[in-house]
Amino acid sequence: MGSKWAKVKLALGLNLCTYIPRTLDNDDDDEDSSSSVSDPEKNSGAALISPATADIQLAPPATVPHGSKLSKSFSRSSKRMCSICLASMKRGDGHAIFTAECSHSFHFQCIVSNVKHGNQICPVCRAKWKEIPVHFPSLDTPLGRARINPVDWPQNNALTTVTHRPPVTRPTPNRHISPLFQAPEPAIFNDDEPVGQQVDSTDKSASHESSIDACDSRAVKIETFPEVPAVPRSIPTNNFSVLVHLKAPGSVSVQDPCRNQANLPKVSHTPRAPVDLVTVIDVSGSMAGTKLALLKRAMGFVIQNLGPSDRLAVIAFSSTARRLFLLRRMSETGRQQALQAVNSLVANGGTNIAEGLRKGAKIMEDRREKNPVASIILLSDGQDTYTVNNHGSSNQQQPNYKLLLPLSIHSGDNSGFKIPVHAFGFGVDHDASSMHSISEISGGTFSFIETEGIIQDAFAQCIGGLLSVVVKDLQVSIECLQTGVQLGSLKAGSYPNRLMSDRRMGSIDVGDLYADEERDFLVSINIPAESLSPETSLLKCKCVYVDPLTKQTVTLRSAELKIKRPEKAGQERVSIEVDRQQNRLRAAEAMAQARATAEKGDLVGASSILENCRKLLAESVSAKSQDRLCIALDAELKEMQERMASRHVYEASGRAYILSGLSSHSWQRATARGDSTDGSSLVQAYQTPSMVEMVTRSQATLLGSSSAQRYVRPVWSLTSQPKPR
């Protein structure tokens, strides 16, 4: 056996020796123990064993690049935790441990997955290894598991550092092993895995008819609220506010019924619409170390929480972009392949956001089959240096961020191909303006991840919504009923809306709604004077949308909205529902004005705009009633003022925080902002139960690791000044 093993080592060109240690009960807390390779002459009693059952140690240490510095907490925790899968490493727990030349340790299976794809750089310190672990074919597959085919990964890609070696002869096992074949990317991404059997409602009686009653629990709820219940009949009233309130049906669970997860609450198994999801993730050089490790963990959470009917593709971009694997269903095999591909990523190169989005959109365009829900998630910690010039003088025109998005996914594109991009700006160096523009143009949201440790929670909140879509392509129509009544304006945030030329009808394109999600639109109406009528019929609403499960079109109508017309004006009570939304729109407008003023360099003026808005909110009816939304808006405006304390603070986090808030209010959808996605936070006004459930699940997985808290440190600490409080 010994001579055969020596021949194998010689053929592989590796100086790899493994020995059984004298004792196997050493605890992993012994951090100061020597990691040098054992001397064969001093350990003559040690038997040569397989790398799958022993700790693998290489020597001598390699020189770590001077520029790669990590936090002390990460360096300490890396001795007890695998920096690839972020699971604990303990000798004697049945998992082999590999210690590299640079002294960093990993699970043997995890690092082999990296090496299999050509990576020879330490995921922690980015030191280039001279000696790498080799996974022998006979040890490729643990007993009782199906072998996973290698993922489609390039040999000549800027995302990885590859050293080409001549083919070597390896021991031939008794069973057949497929060779590692890395195919080039196809010209057309029409190789998507067929969608699974679509989920049908088990209750046939629940199928939606072409028109259903608005009181049906499975339908979108429509309510209208007048600003006041009565106006005098003798004089015309202009700019009278009416609130149109929509609420999506609920009872959709993000729990996958095919899998049981420990320590998670029991939930109902209501069928939901499957999702096609493409994640476009930044693996440029600035993502090296802790950032990339946490991104891999967050992607692992996403992969594990997609169901077998959901399909996922991953685009990794740096100076170039590459599809890691085809759009495939997240079955057990699909999950394992996706995890393997994500774990093999190495940070290197520049930041080409446009190329990443182009390939992400191409996957959506070229797919042969489609799931009912489709979305793109984009994460980047830097600025695109290939497509948009963000470093021009102040006299130059504002950069055209539309160049970063393919025309096919513009929300205003006439082709009807609309895929929202939910953008996540990571850290203090990302280009918040470009990320916000990308999300706004495509119909997605922009989230600001200020703290490294919440990246998984931020992703969890997003997919918690995407995995609970209950309404597709919702359009709201508003029609005036009585002669002389006209629409003044529709205040719908970022949602496309239009008024007919006679101002008797208007419409709002709402799009998709998550389970239990709400939308509020303020309609301004001009009411004529009346001579004798005791009441005036103002308007009625109609909703038309597609049920993503049954694929049927649903039409429903609201009741007519009427107001009383007394002879003389009385002391009418203002509707708190209308006042609440007026406050929200007033705050969003102040945020936009403050941001525009801050961009001109006038931070004092910007803070003054926010302060004046806070004073107006304090005098409102809802504020005096201790309305929770009004309290949340005041807290949010105050936080924005603090983030305008100086130019440095504004550049580091103020701009991103404001833009994320604007995105949230304009779409009335939850975004991650600052350092928390906690549902108890006052700025999380739009979280749905499905989002809360998924974030809770994410936090439960993080708490399962005792060292997870070491990663929860603000990216702000990487700057020279402390975060203001």
Secondary structure as the mmCIF struct_conf table of DSSP 4:
data_model
#
loop_
_struct_conf.conf_type_id
_struct_conf.id
_struct_conf.beg_label_comp_id
_struct_conf.beg_label_asym_id
_struct_conf.beg_label_seq_id
_struct_conf.end_label_comp_id
_struct_conf.end_label_asym_id
_struct_conf.end_label_seq_id
HELX_RH_AL_P HELX_RH_AL_P1 GLY A 2 LEU A 12
TURN_TY1_P TURN_TY1_P1 GLY A 13 GLY A 13
STRN STRN1 TYR A 19 TYR A 19
BEND BEND1 ARG A 22 ARG A 22
BEND BEND2 LEU A 24 LEU A 24
TURN_TY1_P TURN_TY1_P2 ASP A 28 ASP A 29
TURN_TY1_P TURN_TY1_P3 GLU A 31 ASP A 32
BEND BEND3 SER A 33 SER A 33
BEND BEND4 SER A 36 SER A 36
HELX_LH_PP_P HELX_LH_PP_P1 VAL A 37 ASP A 39
TURN_TY1_P TURN_TY1_P4 PRO A 40 GLY A 45
HELX_LH_PP_P HELX_LH_PP_P2 ALA A 46 ALA A 47
STRN STRN2 LEU A 48 LEU A 48
TURN_TY1_P TURN_TY1_P5 PRO A 51 ALA A 52
BEND BEND5 THR A 53 ALA A 54
STRN STRN3 ILE A 56 GLN A 57
BEND BEND6 PRO A 60 PRO A 60
HELX_LH_PP_P HELX_LH_PP_P3 PRO A 61 PRO A 65
TURN_TY1_P TURN_TY1_P6 HIS A 66 GLY A 67
HELX_RH_AL_P HELX_RH_AL_P2 LYS A 72 SER A 77
TURN_TY1_P TURN_TY1_P7 SER A 78 ARG A 80
STRN STRN4 MET A 81 MET A 81
TURN_TY1_P TURN_TY1_P8 SER A 83 CYS A 85
STRN STRN5 SER A 88 SER A 88
TURN_TY1_P TURN_TY1_P9 ARG A 91 GLY A 92
BEND BEND7 ASP A 93 GLY A 94
STRN STRN6 ILE A 97 THR A 99
TURN_TY1_P TURN_TY1_P10 GLU A 101 CYS A 102
BEND BEND8 SER A 103 SER A 103
STRN STRN7 SER A 105 HIS A 107
HELX_RH_AL_P HELX_RH_AL_P3 PHE A 108 LYS A 116
TURN_TY1_P TURN_TY1_P11 HIS A 117 GLY A 118
STRN STRN8 ILE A 121 ILE A 121
TURN_TY1_P TURN_TY1_P12 PRO A 123 CYS A 125
HELX_LH_PP_P HELX_LH_PP_P4 ALA A 127 ALA A 127
STRN STRN9 LYS A 128 LYS A 128
HELX_LH_PP_P HELX_LH_PP_P5 TRP A 129 TRP A 129
BEND BEND9 LYS A 130 GLU A 131
HELX_RH_3T_P HELX_RH_3T_P1 PRO A 137 LEU A 139
BEND BEND10 ASP A 140 THR A 141
TURN_TY1_P TURN_TY1_P13 LEU A 143 GLY A 144
BEND BEND11 ARG A 145 ARG A 145
HELX_LH_PP_P HELX_LH_PP_P6 ALA A 146 VAL A 151
BEND BEND12 GLN A 155 ASN A 156
TURN_TY1_P TURN_TY1_P14 ALA A 158 LEU A 159
BEND BEND13 THR A 160 THR A 160
BEND BEND14 ASN A 174 ARG A 175
HELX_LH_PP_P HELX_LH_PP_P7 ALA A 183 PRO A 186
BEND BEND15 ALA A 187 ILE A 188
HELX_LH_PP_P HELX_LH_PP_P8 ASP A 192 VAL A 195
HELX_LH_PP_P HELX_LH_PP_P9 GLN A 197 VAL A 199
BEND BEND16 THR A 202 THR A 202
HELX_RH_3T_P HELX_RH_3T_P2 LYS A 204 ALA A 206
BEND BEND17 SER A 210 SER A 210
STRN STRN10 SER A 211 SER A 211
TURN_TY1_P TURN_TY1_P15 ALA A 214 CYS A 215
TURN_TY1_P TURN_TY1_P16 SER A 217 ARG A 218
BEND BEND18 ALA A 219 ALA A 219
HELX_LH_PP_P HELX_LH_PP_P10 VAL A 220 VAL A 220
STRN STRN11 LYS A 221 PRO A 226
BEND BEND19 GLU A 227 PRO A 229
STRN STRN12 ALA A 230 ALA A 230
BEND BEND20 ARG A 233 ILE A 235
STRN STRN13 THR A 237 LYS A 247
BEND BEND21 GLN A 255 GLN A 255
TURN_TY1_P TURN_TY1_P17 PRO A 257 CYS A 258
TURN_TY1_P TURN_TY1_P18 ALA A 262 ASN A 263
STRN STRN14 VAL A 275 ASP A 282
BEND BEND22 SER A 284 SER A 284
HELX_RH_3T_P HELX_RH_3T_P3 GLY A 285 MET A 287
TURN_TY1_P TURN_TY1_P19 ALA A 288 GLY A 289
HELX_RH_AL_P HELX_RH_AL_P4 THR A 290 ASN A 305
BEND BEND23 LEU A 306 LEU A 306
TURN_TY1_P TURN_TY1_P20 PRO A 308 SER A 309
STRN STRN15 ARG A 311 PHE A 317
BEND BEND24 SER A 318 THR A 320
STRN STRN16 ALA A 321 ARG A 329
BEND BEND25 SER A 331 SER A 331
HELX_RH_AL_P HELX_RH_AL_P5 GLU A 332 ASN A 343
TURN_TY1_P TURN_TY1_P21 SER A 344 SER A 344
BEND BEND26 GLY A 349 GLY A 349
HELX_RH_AL_P HELX_RH_AL_P6 ILE A 353 ASP A 366
BEND BEND27 ARG A 368 GLU A 369
BEND BEND28 PRO A 372 PRO A 372
STRN STRN17 VAL A 373 SER A 380
BEND BEND29 ASP A 381 GLY A 382
BEND BEND30 TYR A 386 VAL A 388
TURN_TY1_P TURN_TY1_P22 SER A 394 ASN A 395
BEND BEND31 GLN A 396 GLN A 396
HELX_LH_PP_P HELX_LH_PP_P11 GLN A 397 PRO A 399
HELX_RH_3T_P HELX_RH_3T_P4 TYR A 401 LEU A 404
BEND BEND32 LEU A 405 LEU A 405
HELX_RH_3T_P HELX_RH_3T_P5 LEU A 407 ILE A 409
TURN_TY1_P TURN_TY1_P23 SER A 411 GLY A 412
TURN_TY1_P TURN_TY1_P24 ASN A 414 SER A 415
STRN STRN18 VAL A 421 PHE A 426
BEND BEND33 GLY A 427 HIS A 430
HELX_RH_AL_P HELX_RH_AL_P7 ALA A 432 SER A 442
TURN_TY1_P TURN_TY1_P25 GLY A 443 GLY A 443
STRN STRN19 PHE A 446 ILE A 449
STRN STRN20 THR A 451 THR A 451
HELX_RH_3T_P HELX_RH_3T_P6 GLU A 452 ILE A 454
HELX_RH_AL_P HELX_RH_AL_P8 ILE A 455 LEU A 466
TURN_TY1_P TURN_TY1_P26 LEU A 467 SER A 468
STRN STRN21 VAL A 469 CYS A 480
BEND BEND34 GLN A 482 GLN A 482
TURN_TY1_P TURN_TY1_P27 THR A 483 GLY A 484
STRN STRN22 GLN A 486 LYS A 491
TURN_TY1_P TURN_TY1_P28 GLY A 493 SER A 494
BEND BEND35 TYR A 495 TYR A 495
STRN STRN23 ASN A 497 LEU A 499
TURN_TY1_P TURN_TY1_P29 SER A 501 ASP A 502
BEND BEND36 ARG A 503 ARG A 504
STRN STRN24 MET A 505 TYR A 514
TURN_TY1_P TURN_TY1_P30 ALA A 515 ASP A 516
STRN STRN25 GLU A 518 ILE A 527
BEND BEND37 SER A 531 LEU A 532
BEND BEND38 PRO A 534 PRO A 534
STRN STRN26 GLU A 535 VAL A 546
TURN_TY1_P TURN_TY1_P31 PRO A 548 THR A 550
STRN STRN27 THR A 553 ARG A 557
HELX_LH_PP_P HELX_LH_PP_P12 SER A 558 GLU A 560
STRN STRN28 LEU A 561 LYS A 564
BEND BEND39 GLU A 567 LYS A 568
HELX_LH_PP_P HELX_LH_PP_P13 GLU A 572 SER A 575
HELX_RH_AL_P HELX_RH_AL_P9 ILE A 576 GLU A 599
TURN_TY1_P TURN_TY1_P32 LYS A 600 GLY A 601
HELX_RH_AL_P HELX_RH_AL_P10 LEU A 603 ALA A 618
TURN_TY1_P TURN_TY1_P33 GLU A 619 GLU A 619
BEND BEND40 SER A 620 SER A 620
HELX_RH_AL_P HELX_RH_AL_P11 VAL A 621 LYS A 624
TURN_TY1_P TURN_TY1_P34 SER A 625 GLN A 626
HELX_RH_AL_P HELX_RH_AL_P12 ARG A 628 GLU A 642
TURN_TY1_P TURN_TY1_P35 ARG A 643 MET A 644
BEND BEND41 ALA A 645 SER A 646
HELX_RH_AL_P HELX_RH_AL_P13 ARG A 647 VAL A 649
HELX_RH_PI_P HELX_RH_PI_P1 TYR A 650 GLY A 654
HELX_RH_AL_P HELX_RH_AL_P14 ARG A 655 TRP A 667
TURN_TY1_P TURN_TY1_P36 GLN A 668 GLN A 668
STRN STRN29 ARG A 673 ARG A 673
TURN_TY1_P TURN_TY1_P37 GLY A 674 ASP A 675
STRN STRN30 SER A 676 SER A 676
TURN_TY1_P TURN_TY1_P38 GLY A 679 SER A 680
BEND BEND42 SER A 681 SER A 681
TURN_TY1_P TURN_TY1_P39 LEU A 682 VAL A 683
TURN_TY1_P TURN_TY1_P40 ALA A 685 TYR A 686
HELX_RH_AL_P HELX_RH_AL_P15 PRO A 689 LEU A 703
TURN_TY1_P TURN_TY1_P41 GLY A 704 GLY A 704
BEND BEND43 SER A 705 SER A 705
TURN_TY1_P TURN_TY1_P42 SER A 706 SER A 707
HELX_RH_3T_P HELX_RH_3T_P7 ALA A 708 TYR A 711
STRN STRN31 PRO A 714 PRO A 714
HELX_RH_3T_P HELX_RH_3T_P8 VAL A 715 LEU A 718
BEND BEND44 THR A 719 GLN A 721
HELX_LH_PP_P HELX_LH_PP_P14 PRO A 722 PRO A 724
#
